[in-house]
Amino acid sequence: MEMQSGLSLLGGVALAIAAGMAWWAMASRRRGPAKAALPAAIVGVLANVIYVSWALADHGLVETFRRNEEAALLLASLISIVAIGTHFTSTLRGLDGFLFLVAALVDFVGLGTSTPPAGEPQYRSWYISHGLSFAVSSACLFVAGTTAMVYLVVHRILRRKKLSLIGRVPSLEALDRFARWTLAIGFPIFTYGVLTGLCGIAHRKDIGHSKWYLDPSALSVGLSWLFYAWLCFSLVFRTRLRGRKAAVLIACGMVLVVTSYFVVEFGSPIHR
């Protein structure tokens, strides 16, 4: 168990170092820190992947996706992979540092989470797709929210006319487009995760005819889904919802996702 905790810690530290190197490269315009950020990020992703692979071999697919720490490490790895992609994209150069930081925070949060006690399995094979869909959709929504926050920062920089930073940060157009695309990808997958969750509740005998819809996790996830459904509809059909307003709403959506995670972790009986 100490080895697994060490791998998780190594992943978080490596991703934090990658974030620091990426920020240093952005602030100083030096290529050295940028080159150092990539191997640090790869080390972080590999540490997380080894941990999750060990869990898969030891616990199996269903039990691994039920365990909170493994789910957090998978999410951190997915965010890191997107960050590595932006590292090689000239129009999004500088965004990688923020995404590496978010991945590192998710990694460290995973260290402090608890795993539901073992007992009679209530989950079926559908839970694999349920866990994967929430991991992928959460990664997309986290990336969209982080990109929106960077948009707000860059927007503030431009308003204050800090010319020294122009050219070191991504353009507003590139950030807006990337946030919208990741949101468009993440929301349908998030919807699939919600639907498979409802199917799982219907097949669980321990819940029976209880008022599961009053469970804190069901309420928080349902609220998040309604917010994202309204947001996606508005971004497509309301032409006025652009720029800074859209970025604020996308960032608020990420806050809702984070809140839902902690509600599921600490206040949901049906997830125990």
C-alpha atoms as a printed R data frame, in Angstrom:
    type eleno elety resid chain resno       x      y       z
1   ATOM     1    CA   MET     A     1   0.000  0.000   0.000
2   ATOM     2    CA   GLU     A     2   2.910  2.359   0.702
3   ATOM     3    CA   MET     A     3   4.177  1.854  -2.841
4   ATOM     4    CA   GLN     A     4   0.801  2.814  -4.301
5   ATOM     5    CA   SER     A     5   0.616  5.942  -2.127
6   ATOM     6    CA   GLY     A     6   4.149  6.794  -3.219
7   ATOM     7    CA   LEU     A     7   3.160  6.491  -6.874
8   ATOM     8    CA   SER     A     8   0.165  8.749  -6.312
9   ATOM     9    CA   LEU     A     9   2.318 11.317  -4.516
10  ATOM    10    CA   LEU     A    10   4.964 11.127  -7.241
11  ATOM    11    CA   GLY     A    11   2.315 11.778  -9.871
12  ATOM    12    CA   GLY     A    12   1.019 14.864  -8.082
13  ATOM    13    CA   VAL     A    13   4.495 16.286  -7.424
14  ATOM    14    CA   ALA     A    14   5.627 15.676 -11.014
15  ATOM    15    CA   LEU     A    15   2.536 17.422 -12.392
16  ATOM    16    CA   ALA     A    16   3.048 20.338 -10.000
17  ATOM    17    CA   ILE     A    17   6.647 20.642 -11.238
18  ATOM    18    CA   ALA     A    18   5.392 20.562 -14.828
19  ATOM    19    CA   ALA     A    19   2.987 23.407 -14.006
20  ATOM    20    CA   GLY     A    20   5.803 25.433 -12.420
21  ATOM    21    CA   MET     A    21   8.097 24.901 -15.406
22  ATOM    22    CA   ALA     A    22   5.353 25.882 -17.859
23  ATOM    23    CA   TRP     A    23   4.628 29.068 -15.934
24  ATOM    24    CA   TRP     A    24   8.323 29.906 -15.732
25  ATOM    25    CA   ALA     A    25   8.632 29.440 -19.500
26  ATOM    26    CA   MET     A    26   5.640 31.717 -20.070
27  ATOM    27    CA   ALA     A    27   6.971 34.423 -17.749
28  ATOM    28    CA   SER     A    28  10.563 34.370 -18.973
29  ATOM    29    CA   ARG     A    29  10.117 33.330 -22.618
30  ATOM    30    CA   ARG     A    30  12.864 30.772 -22.135
31  ATOM    31    CA   ARG     A    31  12.731 27.435 -23.894
32  ATOM    32    CA   GLY     A    32  14.544 25.532 -21.142
33  ATOM    33    CA   PRO     A    33  11.692 25.469 -18.596
34  ATOM    34    CA   ALA     A    34   9.209 24.553 -21.352
35  ATOM    35    CA   LYS     A    35  11.359 21.596 -22.347
36  ATOM    36    CA   ALA     A    36  11.589 20.506 -18.691
37  ATOM    37    CA   ALA     A    37   7.814 20.685 -18.232
38  ATOM    38    CA   LEU     A    38   7.147 17.921 -20.749
39  ATOM    39    CA   PRO     A    39   9.227 15.115 -19.143
40  ATOM    40    CA   ALA     A    40   7.879 16.065 -15.700
41  ATOM    41    CA   ALA     A    41   4.323 15.773 -17.019
42  ATOM    42    CA   ILE     A    42   5.089 12.429 -18.643
43  ATOM    43    CA   VAL     A    43   6.484 11.133 -15.332
44  ATOM    44    CA   GLY     A    44   3.307 12.253 -13.571
45  ATOM    45    CA   VAL     A    45   1.042 10.563 -16.107
46  ATOM    46    CA   LEU     A    46   3.098  7.353 -16.046
47  ATOM    47    CA   ALA     A    47   2.991  7.218 -12.231
48  ATOM    48    CA   ASN     A    48  -0.795  7.541 -12.289
49  ATOM    49    CA   VAL     A    49  -1.193  5.014 -15.094
50  ATOM    50    CA   ILE     A    50   0.979  2.470 -13.246
51  ATOM    51    CA   TYR     A    51  -1.129  2.953 -10.111
52  ATOM    52    CA   VAL     A    52  -4.417  2.504 -11.995
53  ATOM    53    CA   SER     A    53  -3.002 -0.503 -13.876
54  ATOM    54    CA   TRP     A    54  -2.010 -2.109 -10.585
55  ATOM    55    CA   ALA     A    55  -5.527 -1.507  -9.256
56  ATOM    56    CA   LEU     A    56  -7.069 -3.047 -12.365
57  ATOM    57    CA   ALA     A    57  -4.944 -6.163 -11.985
58  ATOM    58    CA   ASP     A    58  -5.616 -6.410  -8.246
59  ATOM    59    CA   HIS     A    59  -9.275 -5.370  -7.928
60  ATOM    60    CA   GLY     A    60 -10.762 -5.793 -11.410
61  ATOM    61    CA   LEU     A    61 -12.526 -3.252 -13.604
62  ATOM    62    CA   VAL     A    62 -15.718 -2.715 -11.620
63  ATOM    63    CA   GLU     A    63 -14.071 -2.377  -8.212
64  ATOM    64    CA   THR     A    64 -11.339 -0.081  -9.568
65  ATOM    65    CA   PHE     A    65 -13.846  2.415 -10.959
66  ATOM    66    CA   ARG     A    66 -15.715  2.270  -7.660
67  ATOM    67    CA   ARG     A    67 -12.615  3.314  -5.696
68  ATOM    68    CA   ASN     A    68 -12.287  7.075  -5.273
69  ATOM    69    CA   GLU     A    69  -8.503  7.421  -5.384
70  ATOM    70    CA   GLU     A    70  -8.168  5.462  -8.631
71  ATOM    71    CA   ALA     A    71 -10.971  7.528 -10.175
72  ATOM    72    CA   ALA     A    72  -9.165 10.750  -9.173
73  ATOM    73    CA   LEU     A    73  -5.866  9.543 -10.644
74  ATOM    74    CA   LEU     A    74  -7.581  8.584 -13.891
75  ATOM    75    CA   LEU     A    75  -9.141 12.048 -14.072
76  ATOM    76    CA   ALA     A    76  -5.769 13.708 -13.384
77  ATOM    77    CA   SER     A    77  -4.156 11.611 -16.131
78  ATOM    78    CA   LEU     A    78  -6.795 12.589 -18.687
79  ATOM    79    CA   ILE     A    79  -6.420 16.288 -17.874
80  ATOM    80    CA   SER     A    80  -2.634 15.943 -18.113
81  ATOM    81    CA   ILE     A    81  -2.860 14.320 -21.534
82  ATOM    82    CA   VAL     A    82  -4.944 17.256 -22.788
83  ATOM    83    CA   ALA     A    83  -2.386 19.625 -21.249
84  ATOM    84    CA   ILE     A    84   0.436 17.864 -23.087
85  ATOM    85    CA   GLY     A    85  -1.538 18.325 -26.293
86  ATOM    86    CA   THR     A    86  -1.888 22.073 -25.702
87  ATOM    87    CA   HIS     A    87   1.854 22.203 -24.970
88  ATOM    88    CA   PHE     A    88   2.492 21.435 -28.647
89  ATOM    89    CA   THR     A    89  -0.227 23.782 -29.927
90  ATOM    90    CA   SER     A    90   1.140 27.238 -30.688
91  ATOM    91    CA   THR     A    91  -2.239 28.987 -30.361
92  ATOM    92    CA   LEU     A    92  -2.768 27.535 -26.853
93  ATOM    93    CA   ARG     A    93   0.813 27.789 -25.588
94  ATOM    94    CA   GLY     A    94   0.687 28.777 -21.910
95  ATOM    95    CA   LEU     A    95  -2.585 27.000 -21.159
96  ATOM    96    CA   ASP     A    96  -0.685 23.809 -20.326
97  ATOM    97    CA   GLY     A    97   0.655 25.262 -17.076
98  ATOM    98    CA   PHE     A    98  -2.844 25.875 -15.737
99  ATOM    99    CA   LEU     A    99  -4.045 22.434 -16.782
100 ATOM   100    CA   PHE     A   100  -1.022 20.739 -15.191
101 ATOM   101    CA   LEU     A   101  -1.813 22.588 -11.956
102 ATOM   102    CA   VAL     A   102  -5.444 21.412 -12.011
103 ATOM   103    CA   ALA     A   103  -4.285 17.835 -12.669
104 ATOM   104    CA   ALA     A   104  -1.848 18.040  -9.745
105 ATOM   105    CA   LEU     A   105  -4.606 19.313  -7.432
106 ATOM   106    CA   VAL     A   106  -6.888 16.451  -8.493
107 ATOM   107    CA   ASP     A   107  -4.015 14.043  -7.820
108 ATOM   108    CA   PHE     A   108  -3.484 15.387  -4.302
109 ATOM   109    CA   VAL     A   109  -7.221 15.376  -3.575
110 ATOM   110    CA   GLY     A   110  -7.265 11.707  -4.578
111 ATOM   111    CA   LEU     A   111  -4.731 10.982  -1.855
112 ATOM   112    CA   GLY     A   112  -7.166 12.261   0.774
113 ATOM   113    CA   THR     A   113 -10.263 10.455  -0.438
114 ATOM   114    CA   SER     A   114 -11.669  7.333   1.151
115 ATOM   115    CA   THR     A   115 -12.749  4.144  -0.566
116 ATOM   116    CA   PRO     A   116 -16.230  2.734   0.092
117 ATOM   117    CA   PRO     A   117 -16.058 -0.318   2.342
118 ATOM   118    CA   ALA     A   118 -16.060 -3.670   0.622
119 ATOM   119    CA   GLY     A   119 -19.220 -5.691   0.832
120 ATOM   120    CA   GLU     A   120 -21.683 -7.549  -1.309
121 ATOM   121    CA   PRO     A   121 -21.254 -6.129  -4.824
122 ATOM   122    CA   GLN     A   122 -24.265 -4.101  -5.904
123 ATOM   123    CA   TYR     A   123 -22.738 -3.030  -9.207
124 ATOM   124    CA   ARG     A   124 -22.835 -4.736 -12.600
125 ATOM   125    CA   SER     A   125 -20.747 -4.501 -15.750
126 ATOM   126    CA   TRP     A   126 -22.574 -1.296 -16.745
127 ATOM   127    CA   TYR     A   127 -20.617  0.431 -13.972
128 ATOM   128    CA   ILE     A   128 -17.466  0.267 -16.100
129 ATOM   129    CA   SER     A   129 -18.997  2.505 -18.774
130 ATOM   130    CA   HIS     A   130 -20.557  4.643 -16.034
131 ATOM   131    CA   GLY     A   131 -17.182  5.260 -14.398
132 ATOM   132    CA   LEU     A   132 -15.393  5.833 -17.701
133 ATOM   133    CA   SER     A   133 -18.029  8.269 -18.953
134 ATOM   134    CA   PHE     A   134 -17.830 10.348 -15.783
135 ATOM   135    CA   ALA     A   135 -14.018 10.335 -15.904
136 ATOM   136    CA   VAL     A   136 -13.888 11.470 -19.539
137 ATOM   137    CA   SER     A   137 -16.707 13.999 -19.207
138 ATOM   138    CA   SER     A   138 -15.248 15.411 -15.986
139 ATOM   139    CA   ALA     A   139 -11.891 15.822 -17.712
140 ATOM   140    CA   CYS     A   140 -13.571 17.706 -20.577
141 ATOM   141    CA   LEU     A   141 -15.583 19.919 -18.222
142 ATOM   142    CA   PHE     A   142 -12.518 20.606 -16.052
143 ATOM   143    CA   VAL     A   143 -10.510 21.555 -19.138
144 ATOM   144    CA   ALA     A   144 -13.335 23.795 -20.375
145 ATOM   145    CA   GLY     A   145 -13.658 25.472 -16.971
146 ATOM   146    CA   THR     A   146  -9.911 25.994 -16.622
147 ATOM   147    CA   THR     A   147  -9.708 27.415 -20.142
148 ATOM   148    CA   ALA     A   148 -12.556 29.786 -19.310
149 ATOM   149    CA   MET     A   149 -10.708 30.975 -16.206
150 ATOM   150    CA   VAL     A   150  -7.570 31.573 -18.278
151 ATOM   151    CA   TYR     A   151  -9.763 33.496 -20.734
152 ATOM   152    CA   LEU     A   152 -10.849 35.796 -17.900
153 ATOM   153    CA   VAL     A   153  -7.232 36.300 -16.819
154 ATOM   154    CA   VAL     A   154  -6.095 37.119 -20.370
155 ATOM   155    CA   HIS     A   155  -9.090 39.412 -20.827
156 ATOM   156    CA   ARG     A   156  -8.050 41.314 -17.693
157 ATOM   157    CA   ILE     A   157  -4.449 41.515 -18.919
158 ATOM   158    CA   LEU     A   158  -5.554 43.016 -22.215
159 ATOM   159    CA   ARG     A   159  -7.860 45.522 -20.518
160 ATOM   160    CA   ARG     A   160  -4.991 46.703 -18.337
161 ATOM   161    CA   LYS     A   161  -2.807 46.969 -21.445
162 ATOM   162    CA   LYS     A   162   0.062 44.933 -20.041
163 ATOM   163    CA   LEU     A   163   1.868 44.806 -23.362
164 ATOM   164    CA   SER     A   164   4.787 42.836 -21.945
165 ATOM   165    CA   LEU     A   165   2.549 39.777 -21.567
166 ATOM   166    CA   ILE     A   166   1.022 39.941 -25.036
167 ATOM   167    CA   GLY     A   167   2.384 37.070 -27.094
168 ATOM   168    CA   ARG     A   168   3.107 34.967 -24.013
169 ATOM   169    CA   VAL     A   169  -0.513 34.034 -23.361
170 ATOM   170    CA   PRO     A   170  -3.050 32.431 -25.743
171 ATOM   171    CA   SER     A   171  -5.398 34.640 -27.716
172 ATOM   172    CA   LEU     A   172  -8.950 35.152 -26.511
173 ATOM   173    CA   GLU     A   173 -10.328 33.660 -29.710
174 ATOM   174    CA   ALA     A   174  -8.305 30.453 -29.317
175 ATOM   175    CA   LEU     A   175  -9.315 30.083 -25.666
176 ATOM   176    CA   ASP     A   176 -12.983 30.698 -26.408
177 ATOM   177    CA   ARG     A   177 -13.003 28.155 -29.239
178 ATOM   178    CA   PHE     A   178 -11.173 25.501 -27.194
179 ATOM   179    CA   ALA     A   179 -13.493 25.924 -24.184
180 ATOM   180    CA   ARG     A   180 -16.563 25.552 -26.394
181 ATOM   181    CA   TRP     A   181 -15.257 22.437 -28.132
182 ATOM   182    CA   THR     A   182 -14.327 20.657 -24.909
183 ATOM   183    CA   LEU     A   183 -17.720 21.574 -23.455
184 ATOM   184    CA   ALA     A   184 -19.472 20.250 -26.574
185 ATOM   185    CA   ILE     A   185 -17.599 16.962 -26.221
186 ATOM   186    CA   GLY     A   186 -17.985 16.645 -22.459
187 ATOM   187    CA   PHE     A   187 -21.705 17.331 -22.045
188 ATOM   188    CA   PRO     A   188 -23.048 14.389 -24.129
189 ATOM   189    CA   ILE     A   189 -20.663 12.013 -22.343
190 ATOM   190    CA   PHE     A   190 -21.770 13.491 -19.014
191 ATOM   191    CA   THR     A   191 -25.376 12.834 -20.047
192 ATOM   192    CA   TYR     A   192 -24.515  9.208 -20.768
193 ATOM   193    CA   GLY     A   193 -22.932  8.935 -17.311
194 ATOM   194    CA   VAL     A   194 -26.104 10.273 -15.683
195 ATOM   195    CA   LEU     A   195 -28.282  7.821 -17.630
196 ATOM   196    CA   THR     A   196 -26.126  4.811 -16.731
197 ATOM   197    CA   GLY     A   197 -26.232  5.978 -13.110
198 ATOM   198    CA   LEU     A   198 -30.033  5.911 -13.209
199 ATOM   199    CA   CYS     A   199 -29.897  2.415 -14.703
200 ATOM   200    CA   GLY     A   200 -27.618  1.328 -11.884
201 ATOM   201    CA   ILE     A   201 -29.989  2.683  -9.252
202 ATOM   202    CA   ALA     A   202 -32.866  0.781 -10.859
203 ATOM   203    CA   HIS     A   203 -30.936 -2.513 -10.531
204 ATOM   204    CA   ARG     A   204 -29.733 -2.062  -6.962
205 ATOM   205    CA   LYS     A   205 -31.764 -4.086  -4.477
206 ATOM   206    CA   ASP     A   206 -30.363 -2.237  -1.452
207 ATOM   207    CA   ILE     A   207 -32.015  1.005  -2.589
208 ATOM   208    CA   GLY     A   208 -35.361 -0.503  -3.463
209 ATOM   209    CA   HIS     A   209 -38.187  1.989  -3.460
210 ATOM   210    CA   SER     A   210 -36.448  4.592  -1.310
211 ATOM   211    CA   LYS     A   211 -36.503  8.225  -2.362
212 ATOM   212    CA   TRP     A   212 -33.095  8.065  -4.049
213 ATOM   213    CA   TYR     A   213 -33.848 11.275  -5.961
214 ATOM   214    CA   LEU     A   214 -33.545 13.156  -2.658
215 ATOM   215    CA   ASP     A   215 -29.994 11.886  -2.175
216 ATOM   216    CA   PRO     A   216 -27.497 14.834  -2.125
217 ATOM   217    CA   SER     A   217 -25.478 13.341  -4.980
218 ATOM   218    CA   ALA     A   218 -28.560 12.915  -7.186
219 ATOM   219    CA   LEU     A   219 -29.595 16.501  -6.499
220 ATOM   220    CA   SER     A   220 -26.134 17.988  -7.125
221 ATOM   221    CA   VAL     A   221 -25.495 15.957 -10.294
222 ATOM   222    CA   GLY     A   222 -28.997 16.747 -11.557
223 ATOM   223    CA   LEU     A   223 -28.425 20.456 -10.938
224 ATOM   224    CA   SER     A   224 -25.095 20.288 -12.767
225 ATOM   225    CA   TRP     A   225 -26.707 18.542 -15.734
226 ATOM   226    CA   LEU     A   226 -29.515 21.108 -15.961
227 ATOM   227    CA   PHE     A   227 -27.004 23.956 -15.809
228 ATOM   228    CA   TYR     A   228 -24.848 22.480 -18.579
229 ATOM   229    CA   ALA     A   229 -27.912 21.679 -20.712
230 ATOM   230    CA   TRP     A   230 -29.031 25.305 -20.449
231 ATOM   231    CA   LEU     A   231 -25.483 26.563 -21.055
232 ATOM   232    CA   CYS     A   232 -24.945 24.436 -24.189
233 ATOM   233    CA   PHE     A   233 -28.334 25.499 -25.552
234 ATOM   234    CA   SER     A   234 -27.564 29.159 -24.852
235 ATOM   235    CA   LEU     A   235 -24.105 29.034 -26.416
236 ATOM   236    CA   VAL     A   236 -25.619 27.653 -29.629
237 ATOM   237    CA   PHE     A   237 -28.814 29.702 -29.934
238 ATOM   238    CA   ARG     A   238 -28.132 32.919 -27.985
239 ATOM   239    CA   THR     A   239 -25.732 35.000 -30.025
240 ATOM   240    CA   ARG     A   240 -25.263 37.518 -27.218
241 ATOM   241    CA   LEU     A   241 -23.750 34.911 -24.922
242 ATOM   242    CA   ARG     A   242 -20.167 35.288 -26.028
243 ATOM   243    CA   GLY     A   243 -16.793 36.297 -24.689
244 ATOM   244    CA   ARG     A   244 -16.461 37.140 -21.022
245 ATOM   245    CA   LYS     A   245 -20.058 36.221 -20.087
246 ATOM   246    CA   ALA     A   246 -19.718 32.775 -21.602
247 ATOM   247    CA   ALA     A   247 -16.356 32.260 -19.880
248 ATOM   248    CA   VAL     A   248 -17.847 33.155 -16.476
249 ATOM   249    CA   LEU     A   249 -20.687 30.648 -16.940
250 ATOM   250    CA   ILE     A   250 -18.368 27.862 -18.117
251 ATOM   251    CA   ALA     A   251 -16.128 28.475 -15.104
252 ATOM   252    CA   CYS     A   252 -19.176 28.352 -12.817
253 ATOM   253    CA   GLY     A   253 -20.078 24.997 -14.355
254 ATOM   254    CA   MET     A   254 -16.706 23.610 -13.308
255 ATOM   255    CA   VAL     A   255 -17.364 24.815  -9.755
256 ATOM   256    CA   LEU     A   256 -20.641 22.870  -9.819
257 ATOM   257    CA   VAL     A   257 -18.804 19.724 -10.962
258 ATOM   258    CA   VAL     A   258 -16.255 20.086  -8.145
259 ATOM   259    CA   THR     A   259 -19.074 20.602  -5.638
260 ATOM   260    CA   SER     A   260 -20.848 17.484  -6.928
261 ATOM   261    CA   TYR     A   261 -17.652 15.472  -6.474
262 ATOM   262    CA   PHE     A   262 -17.342 16.419  -2.814
263 ATOM   263    CA   VAL     A   263 -21.052 15.809  -2.248
264 ATOM   264    CA   VAL     A   264 -20.688 12.318  -3.696
265 ATOM   265    CA   GLU     A   265 -17.557 11.716  -1.627
266 ATOM   266    CA   PHE     A   266 -18.798 12.950   1.742
267 ATOM   267    CA   GLY     A   267 -22.612 13.187   1.685
268 ATOM   268    CA   SER     A   268 -24.099 10.462  -0.473
269 ATOM   269    CA   PRO     A   269 -25.468  7.266   1.118
270 ATOM   270    CA   ILE     A   270 -26.199  5.603  -2.251
271 ATOM   271    CA   HIS     A   271 -22.516  5.787  -3.241
272 ATOM   272    CA   ARG     A   272 -21.333  3.898  -0.166
